[in-house]
């Protein structure tokens, strides 16, 4: 992410802190796909609009296509595939358990 140390950077840090509260926001920024997945699943309308100021629609598509398992619920998964014109909607990402 090429965001300078500015009010924009502070706004992104605030978004990261609200949506991934269990990690320091600076750590969260190292995993943009996860942050964008959280925005798409748990973000308010304001969070989504804020994120769309900083990341392009193409970047949202990339994050959705590389979504980590366990973040999206079926409704958000379907909604964002329709909104971002990524049809047909694939199955939700699944966690892979190691075989013993």
TIMI-2910 file (N, C-alpha, C, CB; in pm, 1 decimal, decimal comma, always signed):
<rs>
+----------+----------+----------+----------+----------+----------+----------+----------+----------+----------+----------+----------+------+
!      n_x !      n_y !      n_z !     ca_x !     ca_y !     ca_z !      c_x !      c_y !      c_z !     cb_x !     cb_y !     cb_z ! resn !
+----------+----------+----------+----------+----------+----------+----------+----------+----------+----------+----------+----------+------+
!    +86,7 !   -116,4 !     +0,0 !     +0,0 !     +0,0 !     +0,0 !    +90,6 !   +121,8 !     +0,0 !    -98,2 !     +0,3 !   +123,0 !  Unk !
!    +63,3 !   +213,7 !    -87,0 !   +146,0 !   +332,5 !    -96,9 !    +73,9 !   +452,1 !    -36,3 !   +183,1 !   +360,3 !   -242,7 !  Unk !
!    +54,1 !   +447,6 !    +93,5 !    -11,8 !   +556,6 !   +164,2 !    +94,7 !   +627,0 !   +246,2 !   -129,9 !   +505,0 !   +254,7 !  Unk !
!   +106,1 !   +757,1 !   +229,5 !   +206,2 !   +832,4 !   +304,0 !   +160,5 !   +851,6 !   +448,2 !   +232,8 !   +968,7 !   +237,1 !  Unk !
!   +252,9 !   +889,3 !   +532,4 !   +219,6 !   +924,1 !   +671,6 !   +139,5 !  +1052,9 !   +668,1 !   +349,4 !   +939,9 !   +761,4 !  Unk !
!    +12,0 !  +1039,9 !   +672,2 !    -75,9 !  +1156,1 !   +660,0 !   -207,2 !  +1124,0 !   +727,9 !    -98,5 !  +1195,3 !   +511,0 !  Unk !
!   -301,9 !  +1212,9 !   +710,1 !   -434,3 !  +1185,4 !   +765,9 !   -494,5 !  +1061,6 !   +700,2 !   -527,8 !  +1307,1 !   +747,3 !  Unk !
!   -462,1 !  +1036,7 !   +571,5 !   -510,8 !   +915,1 !   +506,0 !   -457,2 !   +791,4 !   +576,4 !   -470,3 !   +913,4 !   +357,6 !  Unk !
!   -330,4 !   +792,5 !   +608,7 !   -270,2 !   +678,4 !   +677,9 !   -337,3 !   +659,0 !   +813,9 !   -117,1 !   +698,9 !   +695,0 !  Unk !
!   -360,9 !   +768,0 !   +882,7 !   -428,7 !   +760,4 !  +1012,8 !   -569,0 !   +703,8 !   +999,1 !   -434,8 !   +898,5 !  +1077,9 !  Unk !
!   -638,5 !   +739,0 !   +892,6 !   -774,4 !   +687,8 !   +870,3 !   -771,1 !   +538,6 !   +840,5 !   -842,9 !   +763,5 !   +754,6 !  Unk !
!   -671,9 !   +494,2 !   +767,0 !   -658,5 !   +351,2 !   +738,2 !   -624,4 !   +275,3 !   +866,5 !   -549,8 !   +326,9 !   +630,1 !  Unk !
!   -536,0 !   +330,6 !   +947,3 !   -503,1 !   +267,2 !  +1075,6 !   -626,5 !   +256,7 !  +1164,5 !   -392,8 !   +346,2 !  +1147,9 !  Unk !
!   -709,2 !   +359,7 !  +1166,5 !   -831,9 !   +356,7 !  +1247,2 !   -926,7 !   +248,3 !  +1196,9 !   -902,2 !   +494,2 !  +1244,5 !  Unk !
!   -937,1 !   +233,5 !  +1066,6 !  -1020,4 !   +128,7 !  +1007,3 !   -967,0 !     -9,2 !  +1047,0 !  -1024,8 !   +142,9 !   +852,5 !  Unk !
!   -837,1 !    -27,1 !  +1036,6 !   -774,7 !   -154,7 !  +1074,2 !   -797,8 !   -184,7 !  +1221,9 !   -623,5 !   -152,2 !  +1043,8 !  Unk !
!   -786,6 !    -82,8 !  +1305,2 !   -804,9 !   -102,8 !  +1449,2 !   -948,7 !   -141,7 !  +1482,8 !   -766,4 !    +24,0 !  +1525,4 !  Unk !
!  -1045,4 !    -84,5 !  +1412,9 !  -1186,9 !   -116,7 !  +1438,7 !  -1222,3 !   -257,9 !  +1392,7 !  -1277,8 !    -15,4 !  +1368,4 !  Unk !
!  -1168,0 !   -299,1 !  +1279,7 !  -1212,6 !   -425,3 !  +1220,0 !  -1125,8 !   -545,8 !  +1255,8 !  -1216,6 !   -410,9 !  +1071,7 !  Unk !
!  -1003,3 !   -523,1 !  +1294,4 !   -916,0 !   -632,5 !  +1340,0 !   -855,8 !   -585,7 !  +1472,1 !   -802,2 !   -668,7 !  +1232,2 !  Unk !
!   -942,7 !   -584,3 !  +1573,9 !   -909,4 !   -526,5 !  +1703,6 !   -809,3 !   -609,0 !  +1782,5 !  -1033,7 !   -509,4 !  +1784,3 !  Unk !
!   -788,6 !   -734,6 !  +1746,1 !   -700,8 !   -822,6 !  +1823,4 !   -554,2 !   -810,7 !  +1782,5 !   -745,9 !   -966,0 !  +1808,2 !  Unk !
!   -524,7 !   -726,3 !  +1681,8 !   -386,8 !   -705,0 !  +1638,6 !   -357,4 !   -555,7 !  +1635,3 !   -361,6 !   -768,8 !  +1499,4 !  Unk !
!   -231,6 !   -519,8 !  +1652,5 !   -197,4 !   -379,0 !  +1632,4 !   -227,0 !   -339,6 !  +1487,3 !    -47,5 !   -352,7 !  +1667,4 !  Unk !
!   -282,3 !   -221,5 !  +1465,2 !   -319,4 !   -182,3 !  +1328,7 !   -202,9 !   -183,3 !  +1230,7 !   -380,2 !    -45,6 !  +1330,5 !  Unk !
!    -83,3 !   -152,6 !  +1277,3 !    +31,1 !   -155,2 !  +1184,9 !    +60,1 !   -297,9 !  +1137,6 !   +156,4 !    -95,4 !  +1252,7 !  Unk !
!    +37,2 !   -397,8 !  +1222,9 !    +52,8 !   -537,9 !  +1181,2 !    -55,6 !   -574,6 !  +1080,1 !    +46,5 !   -633,1 !  +1304,0 !  Unk !
!   -175,7 !   -527,1 !  +1102,5 !   -287,9 !   -556,8 !  +1013,6 !   -260,8 !   -508,5 !   +872,7 !   -415,8 !   -493,6 !  +1066,1 !  Unk !
!   -196,7 !   -394,2 !   +858,9 !   -171,8 !   -338,8 !   +725,5 !    -79,6 !   -426,4 !   +641,6 !   -112,4 !   -200,3 !   +737,5 !  Unk !
!     -5,1 !   -514,3 !   +706,0 !    +80,6 !   -606,9 !   +631,9 !     -1,1 !   -715,7 !   +562,7 !   +183,1 !   -670,6 !   +725,7 !  Unk !
!   -128,5 !   -729,1 !   +600,3 !   -217,3 !   -831,2 !   +543,6 !   -342,1 !   -764,3 !   +486,4 !   -256,4 !   -937,0 !   +651,1 !  Unk !
!   -323,8 !   -688,8 !   +380,2 !   -434,4 !   -612,6 !   +321,5 !   -551,7 !   -700,4 !   +281,5 !   -386,0 !   -536,2 !   +201,3 !  Unk !
!   -523,1 !   -819,9 !   +226,9 !   -633,8 !   -907,4 !   +186,8 !   -724,4 !   -936,0 !   +305,3 !   -580,5 !  -1039,2 !   +127,6 !  Unk !
!   -665,5 !   -961,1 !   +420,7 !   -745,4 !   -990,0 !   +539,6 !   -824,4 !   -866,5 !   +583,0 !   -655,1 !  -1038,6 !   +654,5 !  Unk !
!   -760,2 !   -750,1 !   +580,3 !   -828,9 !   -627,1 !   +618,0 !   -946,5 !   -600,9 !   +524,5 !   -731,5 !   -508,1 !   +616,2 !  Unk !
!   -925,4 !   -614,7 !   +395,1 !  -1034,7 !   -591,1 !   +300,6 !  -1144,8 !   -694,9 !   +316,4 !   -982,3 !   -592,4 !   +157,1 !  Unk !
!  -1109,6 !   -818,6 !   +346,7 !  -1211,2 !   -920,6 !   +372,7 !  -1294,2 !   -883,2 !   +495,7 !  -1145,4 !  -1059,1 !   +392,4 !  Unk !
!  -1228,5 !   -832,5 !   +599,1 !  -1301,0 !   -788,7 !   +718,5 !  -1394,6 !   -672,8 !   +685,1 !  -1202,4 !   -747,3 !   +829,7 !  Unk !
!  -1346,2 !   -578,8 !   +603,9 !  -1429,9 !   -465,9 !   +561,9 !  -1553,1 !   -518,1 !   +489,3 !  -1350,4 !   -368,1 !   +470,8 !  Unk !
!  -1532,6 !   -611,0 !   +396,5 !  -1643,3 !   -661,6 !   +315,2 !  -1741,6 !   -745,2 !   +396,8 !  -1589,3 !   -744,4 !   +200,0 !  Unk !
!  -1696,0 !   -808,0 !   +502,9 !  -1783,8 !   -893,0 !   +582,8 !  -1844,9 !   -821,1 !   +702,0 !  -1708,1 !  -1012,8 !   +630,9 !  Unk !
!  -1763,9 !   -745,0 !   +773,2 !  -1809,0 !   -686,4 !   +900,3 !  -1817,6 !   -535,0 !   +900,5 !  -1717,9 !   -728,7 !  +1009,3 !  Unk !
!  -1770,4 !   -471,6 !   +794,4 !  -1768,5 !   -326,2 !   +790,9 !  -1906,9 !   -265,4 !   +778,8 !  -1683,5 !   -279,4 !   +677,6 !  Unk !
!  -1921,1 !   -148,3 !   +837,7 !  -2043,1 !    -70,2 !   +819,1 !  -2036,7 !     -7,0 !   +680,1 !  -2059,3 !    +39,6 !   +931,5 !  Unk !
!  -2146,4 !    +54,0 !   +640,1 !  -2147,9 !   +125,5 !   +512,0 !  -2036,7 !   +231,9 !   +511,5 !  -2288,1 !   +191,6 !   +486,7 !  Unk !
!  -2019,9 !   +300,5 !   +621,6 !  -1916,4 !   +403,5 !   +632,0 !  -1777,0 !   +342,3 !   +618,9 !  -1928,9 !   +478,7 !   +765,7 !  Unk !
!  -1755,5 !   +226,3 !   +681,2 !  -1626,3 !   +158,0 !   +668,5 !  -1598,1 !   +122,3 !   +522,8 !  -1623,6 !    +31,0 !   +755,7 !  Unk !
!  -1699,4 !    +72,2 !   +454,9 !  -1683,1 !    +33,0 !   +314,7 !  -1651,3 !   +155,3 !   +229,4 !  -1810,4 !    -37,5 !   +262,3 !  Unk !
!  -1724,2 !   +263,1 !   +248,8 !  -1698,7 !   +385,3 !   +172,4 !  -1559,3 !   +440,9 !   +202,1 !  -1805,5 !   +491,2 !   +203,9 !  Unk !
!  -1518,4 !   +432,7 !   +326,1 !  -1383,9 !   +477,8 !   +364,7 !  -1278,5 !   +392,3 !   +293,1 !  -1364,9 !   +469,8 !   +519,9 !  Unk !
!  -1294,4 !   +261,2 !   +297,8 !  -1197,8 !   +172,4 !   +233,3 !  -1193,1 !   +195,4 !    +82,6 !  -1232,2 !    +26,4 !   +262,8 !  Unk !
!  -1306,0 !   +223,3 !    +21,3 !  -1308,8 !   +244,6 !   -124,3 !  -1239,8 !   +374,5 !   -164,5 !  -1453,0 !   +245,6 !   -174,7 !  Unk !
!  -1214,9 !   +463,0 !    -69,6 !  -1135,1 !   +583,5 !    -98,3 !   -987,8 !   +548,7 !   -115,9 !  -1151,2 !   +687,2 !    +14,5 !  Unk !
!   -944,8 !   +442,8 !    -50,7 !   -803,4 !   +408,6 !    -48,1 !   -765,7 !   +291,9 !   -139,3 !   -763,4 !   +376,6 !    +91,3 !  Unk !
!   -860,3 !   +202,0 !   -163,8 !   -832,4 !    +85,1 !   -247,3 !   -928,2 !    +82,1 !   -365,3 !   -843,7 !    -45,5 !   -165,1 !  Unk !
!   -876,8 !    +44,0 !   -477,3 !   -955,1 !    +39,3 !   -601,0 !  -1049,2 !    -81,2 !   -601,3 !   -861,7 !    +34,1 !   -723,4 !  Unk !
!  -1143,1 !    -76,7 !   -693,1 !  -1232,8 !   -191,2 !   -710,4 !  -1152,6 !   -314,2 !   -750,6 !  -1341,5 !   -160,7 !   -816,2 !  Unk !
!  -1051,3 !   -295,3 !   -831,4 !   -965,5 !   -407,5 !   -871,1 !   -898,5 !   -469,5 !   -748,6 !   -858,6 !   -360,8 !   -972,7 !  Unk !
!   -857,4 !   -386,5 !   -654,9 !   -793,5 !   -437,7 !   -532,8 !   -893,3 !   -514,2 !   -446,6 !   -732,0 !   -322,2 !   -451,8 !  Unk !
!  -1018,4 !   -467,0 !   -441,6 !  -1123,2 !   -541,9 !   -370,9 !  -1143,3 !   -678,4 !   -437,6 !  -1257,1 !   -461,7 !   -369,3 !  Unk !
!  -1143,2 !   -682,1 !   -571,1 !  -1158,0 !   -810,0 !   -643,0 !  -1045,0 !   -906,0 !   -606,4 !  -1160,1 !   -786,5 !   -796,1 !  Unk !
!   -923,0 !   -854,8 !   -609,3 !   -807,9 !   -939,2 !   -574,3 !   -821,9 !   -995,7 !   -432,7 !   -676,8 !   -858,8 !   -586,0 !  Unk !
!   -859,8 !   -909,7 !   -340,6 !   -874,7 !   -954,5 !   -201,3 !   -983,0 !  -1060,6 !   -189,5 !   -907,6 !   -835,6 !   -109,4 !  Unk !
!  -1091,3 !  -1043,3 !   -262,4 !  -1200,0 !  -1141,2 !   -258,8 !  -1153,7 !  -1274,3 !   -318,1 !  -1323,4 !  -1088,2 !   -335,5 !  Unk !
!  -1079,7 !  -1267,6 !   -426,3 !  -1031,8 !  -1390,3 !   -490,4 !   -926,2 !  -1462,5 !   -406,7 !   -974,9 !  -1358,0 !   -627,5 !  Unk !
!   -859,2 !  -1390,2 !   -319,0 !   -756,2 !  -1450,6 !   -232,5 !   -802,7 !  -1455,4 !    -87,1 !   -623,7 !  -1371,5 !   -242,6 !  Unk !
!   -930,8 !  -1449,8 !    -65,6 !   -986,1 !  -1440,7 !    +70,2 !   -940,5 !  -1557,3 !   +157,1 !  -1139,0 !  -1436,5 !    +65,2 !  Unk !
!   -901,5 !  -1524,8 !   +280,2 !   -868,0 !  -1632,6 !   +372,4 !   -994,6 !  -1707,1 !   +415,1 !   -793,6 !  -1577,1 !   +495,8 !  Unk !
!   -979,5 !  -1832,5 !   +447,0 !  -1094,4 !  -1910,0 !   +493,0 !  -1138,5 !  -1859,7 !   +630,0 !  -1060,5 !  -2061,1 !   +498,7 !  Unk !
!  -1267,4 !  -1873,2 !   +656,1 !  -1320,8 !  -1840,7 !   +786,6 !  -1359,1 !  -1695,9 !   +809,3 !  -1224,6 !  -1878,5 !   +886,1 !  Unk !
!  -1340,2 !  -1609,0 !   +711,1 !  -1374,9 !  -1467,7 !   +729,4 !  -1514,5 !  -1438,8 !   +675,5 !  -1271,6 !  -1377,4 !   +659,8 !  Unk !
!  -1541,3 !  -1479,6 !   +554,2 !  -1669,4 !  -1447,5 !   +490,7 !  -1780,7 !  -1540,2 !   +536,6 !  -1656,3 !  -1454,6 !   +339,9 !  Unk !
!  -1898,0 !  -1483,9 !   +552,6 !  -2018,5 !  -1563,6 !   +570,7 !  -2081,9 !  -1578,5 !   +432,3 !  -2118,4 !  -1496,9 !   +674,8 !  Unk !
!  -2173,3 !  -1674,3 !   +414,2 !  -2230,1 !  -1697,3 !   +281,3 !  -2295,7 !  -1573,3 !   +219,3 !  -2331,2 !  -1807,6 !   +289,2 !  Unk !
!  -2364,2 !  -1495,4 !   +299,5 !  -2433,3 !  -1377,2 !   +245,9 !  -2334,9 !  -1273,6 !   +192,2 !  -2521,2 !  -1313,7 !   +353,9 !  Unk !
!  -2232,7 !  -1239,3 !   +270,3 !  -2132,5 !  -1141,9 !   +226,5 !  -2054,0 !  -1193,5 !   +106,4 !  -2036,6 !  -1108,7 !   +341,2 !  Unk !
!  -2022,5 !  -1320,6 !   +108,3 !  -1948,4 !  -1383,5 !     -1,2 !  -2025,3 !  -1368,2 !   -132,3 !  -1922,6 !  -1533,1 !    +29,0 !  Unk !
!  -2153,0 !  -1401,1 !   -129,9 !  -2236,3 !  -1388,9 !   -250,4 !  -2253,1 !  -1243,0 !   -292,0 !  -2374,0 !  -1452,5 !   -226,7 !  Unk !
!  -2282,9 !  -1157,6 !   -194,6 !  -2304,6 !  -1015,6 !   -223,3 !  -2184,8 !   -954,7 !   -295,5 !  -2332,2 !   -938,6 !    -93,6 !  Unk !
!  -2065,7 !   -973,6 !   -242,3 !  -1948,8 !   -910,1 !   -300,7 !  -1911,7 !   -969,4 !   -435,9 !  -1832,2 !   -921,4 !   -206,7 !  Unk !
!  -1939,5 !  -1095,7 !   -458,0 !  -1914,8 !  -1151,7 !   -591,1 !  -2007,7 !  -1088,5 !   -693,8 !  -1933,1 !  -1304,4 !   -590,0 !  Unk !
!  -2130,8 !  -1062,1 !   -655,6 !  -2224,8 !   -995,7 !   -746,8 !  -2182,3 !   -850,9 !   -767,8 !  -2370,0 !  -1002,2 !   -691,4 !  Unk !
!  -2154,5 !   -778,1 !   -660,9 !  -2116,8 !   -636,3 !   -670,2 !  -1991,2 !   -618,2 !   -755,3 !  -2094,0 !   -577,5 !   -529,7 !  Unk !
!  -1894,8 !   -708,0 !   -739,0 !  -1767,6 !   -695,3 !   -810,9 !  -1765,8 !   -773,3 !   -942,6 !  -1653,9 !   -742,8 !   -722,6 !  Unk !
!  -1883,0 !   -823,5 !   -982,2 !  -1899,3 !   -893,0 !  -1110,0 !  -1801,1 !  -1008,5 !  -1125,7 !  -1882,0 !   -795,4 !  -1225,0 !  Unk !
!  -1795,9 !  -1091,3 !  -1021,9 !  -1711,7 !  -1211,5 !  -1023,7 !  -1803,0 !  -1333,6 !  -1020,0 !  -1610,6 !  -1212,8 !   -902,9 !  Unk !
!  -1872,4 !  -1353,5 !  -1128,1 !  -1971,7 !  -1460,3 !  -1136,0 !  -1921,0 !  -1571,9 !  -1224,9 !  -2105,7 !  -1406,8 !  -1188,5 !  Unk !
!  -1960,7 !  -1693,4 !  -1199,4 !  -2050,2 !  -1739,0 !  -1093,7 !  -1979,0 !  -1734,7 !   -957,8 !  -2100,7 !  -1882,0 !  -1123,7 !  Unk !
!  -2059,2 !  -1733,2 !   -854,0 !  -2005,9 !  -1728,1 !   -717,6 !  -1946,7 !  -1864,9 !   -684,1 !  -2117,4 !  -1687,9 !   -614,0 !  Unk !
!  -1817,8 !  -1868,4 !   -651,6 !  -1756,3 !  -1997,0 !   -615,3 !  -1791,0 !  -2035,3 !   -471,7 !  -1603,1 !  -1990,5 !   -632,6 !  Unk !
!  -1760,7 !  -2157,5 !   -433,1 !  -1781,8 !  -2196,5 !   -292,8 !  -1693,5 !  -2112,1 !   -200,5 !  -1751,6 !  -2347,8 !   -272,8 !  Unk !
!  -1738,6 !  -2096,9 !    -77,3 !  -1659,0 !  -2026,3 !    +23,1 !  -1524,1 !  -2095,0 !    +42,0 !  -1734,8 !  -2019,1 !   +157,2 !  Unk !
!  -1419,8 !  -2017,5 !    +71,0 !  -1290,1 !  -2080,6 !   +101,9 !  -1304,3 !  -2170,8 !   +224,0 !  -1180,1 !  -1972,8 !   +126,9 !  Unk !
!  -1240,8 !  -2283,8 !   +219,4 !  -1247,8 !  -2381,2 !   +328,1 !  -1111,2 !  -2396,5 !   +394,4 !  -1297,7 !  -2517,5 !   +275,9 !  Unk !
!  -1114,9 !  -2415,9 !   +524,0 !   -991,1 !  -2447,4 !   +596,1 !   -951,8 !  -2589,9 !   +560,9 !  -1008,5 !  -2430,1 !   +751,6 !  Unk !
!   -824,9 !  -2609,5 !   +543,6 !   -775,0 !  -2743,5 !   +515,5 !   -707,2 !  -2796,7 !   +641,0 !   -676,6 !  -2743,2 !   +394,3 !  Unk !
!   -761,6 !  -2904,3 !   +692,1 !   -705,2 !  -2967,7 !   +809,9 !   -598,7 !  -3067,5 !   +765,9 !   -815,6 !  -3037,3 !   +894,0 !  Unk !
!   -489,5 !  -3075,6 !   +839,7 !   -385,9 !  -3171,3 !   +804,1 !   -437,8 !  -3314,4 !   +819,5 !   -260,8 !  -3149,7 !   +890,9 !  Unk !
!   -396,9 !  -3397,8 !   +727,4 !   -436,5 !  -3538,3 !   +735,5 !   -335,8 !  -3610,8 !   +823,7 !   -444,7 !  -3604,1 !   +593,3 !  Unk !
!   -386,7 !  -3699,6 !   +907,2 !   -297,6 !  -3777,5 !   +995,6 !   -274,3 !  -3914,0 !   +942,4 !   -354,1 !  -3787,7 !  +1134,8 !  Unk !
+----------+----------+----------+----------+----------+----------+----------+----------+----------+----------+----------+----------+------+
</rs>
